[in-house]
């Protein structure tokens, strides 16, 4: 069985308060894809550091789910 490489993304932006429930429109950020978690982590650190003095910014690392492999349909007899 072979595994498909995962792709990692950095998502986030500026939220309207520190409950981090609603992004302020127009501040959404998406960076990636990155081929490894380590590369994504480096970018996350850069983004987090660049907004360090604004407590309303938040970024997270997300990964794409593996592709779904569909089983062949059952043969009708």
BAMARZA-572710 format. One record per residue: x, y, z of N, C-alpha, C in turn; residue number from 1; residue in one letter. Coordinates in pm, 1 decimal, decimal comma, m for minus. Layout:
BEGIN
ATOM         nx         ny         nz        cax        cay        caz         cx         cy         cz   seq   type
ATOM          X          Y          Z          X          Y          Z          X          Y          Z   NUM      A
...
***
This chain:
BEGIN
ATOM         nx         ny         nz        cax        cay        caz         cx         cy         cz   seq   type
ATOM       84,3     m118,4        0,0        0,0        0,0        0,0       88,4      124,1        0,0     1      X
ATOM       60,4      217,2      m88,9      137,7      340,1      m93,0       58,3      451,3      m25,7     2      X
ATOM      130,3      544,1       30,3       64,1      657,0       93,9       80,0      779,5        5,7     3      X
ATOM      m22,7      859,1        1,2      m18,6      983,3      m73,3       39,0     1090,8       17,3     4      X
ATOM      135,5     1168,9      m33,3      190,8     1273,9       51,8       83,1     1374,6       90,5     5      X
ATOM       86,8     1418,6      214,0       m8,1     1518,8      260,8       38,9     1656,9      219,7     6      X
ATOM      m56,1     1745,7      202,4      m26,2     1886,2      177,4      m73,4     1964,5      298,9     7      X
ATOM        6,3     2062,0      339,8      m23,5     2142,5      458,7      m48,2     2287,2      418,1     8      X
ATOM     m138,7     2351,5      486,7     m179,3     2489,3      460,0     m176,5     2569,0      590,0     9      X
ATOM     m153,3     2700,0      578,4     m164,0     2791,6      691,2     m289,0     2876,3      665,2    10      X
ATOM     m380,7     2875,0      759,5     m502,4     2954,2      744,6     m520,8     3041,5      867,5    11      X
ATOM     m584,1     3155,3      848,1     m609,7     3243,2      961,2     m637,1     3384,3      916,7    12      X
ATOM     m611,5     3477,5     1007,0     m634,4     3618,3      980,3     m663,2     3691,7     1109,4    13      X
ATOM     m728,4     3807,3     1094,8     m761,3     3888,4     1211,8     m907,2     3864,8     1249,8    14      X
ATOM     m928,5     3837,6     1377,0    m1062,1     3810,2     1430,1    m1117,8     3934,5     1498,7    15      X
ATOM    m1250,3     3940,1     1514,0    m1310,1     4058,8     1574,1    m1288,9     4065,7     1725,4    16      X
ATOM    m1258,4     3953,9     1789,9    m1222,0     3955,5     1931,6    m1143,0     3827,9     1963,3    17      X
ATOM    m1099,9     3815,3     2087,8    m1013,2     3703,2     2122,4    m1087,7     3572,4     2148,8    18      X
ATOM    m1215,5     3566,6     2117,9    m1285,7     3437,4     2120,0    m1254,1     3361,0     1990,8    19      X
ATOM    m1199,9     3430,5     1891,6    m1156,2     3373,6     1763,7    m1268,6     3297,2     1693,3    20      X
ATOM    m1388,9     3355,1     1695,1    m1502,3     3290,3     1630,7    m1534,6     3349,6     1494,4    21      X
ATOM    m1508,4     3480,9     1475,0    m1541,7     3545,2     1347,7    m1422,9     3623,4     1294,7    22      X
ATOM    m1383,6     3588,3     1171,7    m1278,9     3664,9     1104,4    m1334,3     3798,3     1057,6    23      X
ATOM    m1250,8     3900,6     1061,5    m1287,6     4028,7     1003,3    m1278,8     4013,2      852,2    24      X
ATOM    m1386,2     4049,3      784,9    m1390,6     4032,5      639,5    m1274,0     4104,0      572,7    25      X
ATOM    m1211,8     4034,9      480,2    m1099,2     4090,3      407,0     m963,5     4061,7      469,1    26      X
ATOM     m959,8     4001,8      588,3     m831,4     3972,6      652,1     m794,1     3824,9      642,4    27      X
ATOM     m879,4     3744,3      578,0     m851,9     3602,1      567,3     m718,8     3579,5      495,9    28      X
ATOM     m648,5     3478,5      541,3     m517,5     3447,2      484,8     m507,5     3297,1      461,6    29      X
ATOM     m454,4     3261,6      346,4     m431,6     3122,0      312,2     m294,4     3113,1      247,6    30      X
ATOM     m207,7     3029,9      302,1      m73,6     3012,5      247,4      m48,2     2863,8      227,9    31      X
ATOM       11,6     2829,0      117,4       42,6     2689,6       90,5        2,6     2652,0      m49,9    32      X
ATOM        9,8     2528,4      m80,8       37,7     2415,4        6,5      187,2     2397,5       31,5    33      X
ATOM      218,1     2335,6      143,1      355,0     2301,6      179,8      367,4     2149,8      179,2    34      X
ATOM      480,2     2098,3      133,0      495,3     1953,1      119,1      518,7     1878,7      250,0    35      X
ATOM      550,4     1952,8      357,4      576,5     1886,0      484,7      528,8     1974,3      598,8    36      X
ATOM      503,8     1911,4      712,1      463,5     1985,0      830,7      573,3     2082,0      873,3    37      X
ATOM      697,3     2041,0      861,0      809,9     2124,9      902,3      814,6     2254,7      821,1    38      X
ATOM      791,6     2246,3      690,3      789,9     2367,3      606,7      672,3     2456,4      645,2    39      X
ATOM      556,4     2396,3      670,0      439,0     2473,6      711,2      463,4     2539,3      846,7    40      X
ATOM      527,4     2468,3      937,0      556,5     2523,2     1068,7      646,7     2646,0     1058,6    41      X
ATOM      744,7     2641,8      970,3      831,2     2757,5      950,3      753,0     2879,4      903,3    42      X
ATOM      660,8     2859,1      809,7      577,7     2969,9      762,1      481,6     3017,4      870,2    43      X
ATOM      425,3     2923,6      946,0      336,6     2961,0     1056,4      411,4     3049,4     1155,9    44      X
ATOM      533,1     3012,2     1189,2      612,7     3092,6     1283,7      636,4     3232,9     1229,8    45      X
ATOM      666,0     3243,1     1099,0      689,6     3373,6     1037,6      562,9     3459,4     1046,2    46      X
ATOM      447,9     3401,6     1009,2      322,4     3477,4     1014,3      285,3     3515,0     1157,9    47      X
ATOM      297,5     3421,6     1249,7      263,4     3448,2     1389,1      353,2     3558,0     1446,3    48      X
ATOM      480,6     3554,6     1413,9      573,6     3656,0     1464,3      541,7     3793,2     1404,8    49      X
ATOM      500,1     3796,8     1278,5      472,7     3925,6     1214,3      348,6     3993,9     1270,9    50      X
ATOM      262,1     3918,5     1338,1      140,4     3976,6     1397,3      140,4     3963,3     1550,0    51      X
ATOM      255,1     3943,6     1606,1      267,8     3918,1     1749,9      204,0     4026,5     1836,9    52      X
ATOM      213,0     4151,1     1795,8      160,6     4259,4     1879,4        9,9     4280,8     1860,9    53      X
ATOM      m55,6     4200,5     1778,8     m200,3     4210,1     1762,0     m263,4     4079,9     1812,5    54      X
ATOM     m323,1     4084,9     1929,4     m378,9     3964,5     1992,0     m499,8     3909,1     1917,9    55      X
ATOM     m550,2     3980,5     1818,0     m667,3     3934,1     1744,0     m631,6     3850,2     1621,8    56      X
ATOM     m504,5     3836,3     1592,5     m461,1     3752,9     1480,2     m438,2     3609,9     1528,6    57      X
ATOM     m475,2     3515,2     1444,1     m447,8     3374,9     1474,8     m429,2     3299,2     1343,8    58      X
ATOM     m331,9     3208,9     1344,4     m305,1     3121,9     1230,4     m295,0     2978,7     1279,6    59      X
ATOM     m338,5     2886,0     1196,8     m328,7     2744,3     1229,3     m276,1     2668,8     1108,0    60      X
ATOM     m219,1     2552,4     1135,3     m173,5     2463,3     1029,0     m282,0     2358,5     1007,9    61      X
ATOM     m322,2     2342,9      884,7     m422,6     2242,3      849,4     m364,1     2151,7      742,3    62      X
ATOM     m413,2     2029,8      736,4     m367,5     1940,6      631,3     m486,0     1888,8      551,9    63      X
ATOM     m460,0     1859,3      425,6     m564,0     1803,7      340,6     m586,8     1659,2      381,4    64      X
ATOM     m710,6     1617,4      381,9     m734,8     1475,7      410,6     m685,3     1390,7      294,7    65      X
ATOM     m651,0     1266,1      321,1     m606,8     1180,6      211,0     m721,0     1160,9      112,0    66      X
ATOM     m687,8     1139,3      m14,4     m794,3     1119,1     m112,5     m874,6      993,8      m80,1    67      X
ATOM    m1001,9      998,9     m109,9    m1087,7      883,1      m85,0    m1071,3      785,5     m199,9    68      X
ATOM    m1054,3      662,8     m164,8    m1043,9      557,3     m265,6    m1174,4      479,8     m260,2    69      X
ATOM    m1245,8      483,6     m370,3    m1375,1      416,5     m376,2    m1355,5      270,5     m414,2    70      X
ATOM    m1421,3      185,2     m341,5    m1417,6       42,6     m372,8    m1499,9       20,0     m499,5    71      X
ATOM    m1461,1      m77,5     m579,3    m1539,9     m105,8     m699,7    m1680,3     m149,1     m661,6    72      X
ATOM    m1774,9     m114,5     m746,5    m1913,8     m150,7     m720,7    m1928,4     m302,9     m721,7    73      X
ATOM    m2016,2     m351,6     m638,3    m2039,6     m495,9     m632,3    m2095,9     m542,5     m765,1    74      X
ATOM    m2050,8     m656,4     m806,9    m2100,7     m711,2     m932,3    m2239,8     m769,7     m912,4    75      X
ATOM    m2329,0     m737,4    m1002,5    m2464,8     m791,7     m995,5    m2468,1     m922,6    m1073,8    76      X
ATOM    m2524,9    m1025,9    m1016,2    m2535,9    m1155,4    m1084,3    m2677,2    m1182,8    m1120,4    77      X
***
